[in-house]
Amino acid sequence: MCQACGHRFTTKERIEETLPMVRKRNTDRQPFDRHKVLHGLELACRKRPIKPEQLESVVRQVEQWATTRGDGDVPSREIGERIMHHLYLLDQVAYVRFVSVYRSFTTIVEFEHLLVEMEKAERVDPVGQRRLFEAENHDEDTGERSSDERPAQDPVRRRESSSARGRASG
């Protein structure tokens, strides 16, 4: 408090963020570079319906994750995996592009394997268990079967339910 005028003043402090060092595959170390992450995302998302703000958000989340891990070194592999996770949720075409460069795909078989894995992931239940069969309830009284449906916010089950209805009516 100012003794002369009686006003109260506060100071604002800013947290100094120390960016971690990135440990490359060849054991070299270099400072975390958000521009490098953004550039990789821009290449993967080129000509895709993704706004620059969405890419900036991914970069910000990856950067925040890297700085708050509590470790001075972050393996580049973990950063790549984190980026892939965000891209998968954002745009699956961009995800495939990024993965193919990140993992240095050299054959079409590698792309096929990735697409098969993505299809398997679409069939994973939110609790983390793969469904072996479409979930069906059998009403013992009427003998009718009805498919269980996931809540409307889950696009995977919504897509599965609508395609199942389409097969049944067609």
C-alpha positions, 0 to 999 in steps of 0.5 A: 500500500502506498503510504502517500496516497493510500492506494493498494498496488499489486505486482503481477508475476509471470511463470517462466516457462523453460522449454524442455530439450527434445531427445532425438532418436540418434540421442542428439538433443535440441530445444523444443521448437513449436515452429517445427511442430506447426510446420509438420502439422501444416504439411499434413493438413495441407488442402484439408478443411482445418483452420489455422487456429485448430493447428495452433491449438494442437501445438499449444497443447503439445507444448504445454504437455512437454513443459509440464511433464516435469522432465527436462528431456522429452523423447521425440517419439513421445512428441510424435505420438502426442501429435498423432493422437491430436491429429487422429481426433482432428482429421484422419486423412491428415493423421495418415499423412503425418504417420506416413512421414513420421514413420517413414513408410516406404511401401503400400503395405505399411499404409494398408496396415495403418488403415486396418489398425484405424478400422480396428480402433473404430470398433473399440468401445469407450471402455477400451474393449473391442466388441466381438459382435454387434451388441444385440439385446434379445427380448425373451418375451417377444423374441425380437432383437434390438441393437444397443445404441451408443449415446448420440455424442459418439459418432462411431456408434451413430455411424454403425447404427445408421448403417445397420438400419440401412442394411435392415431396410435395404 
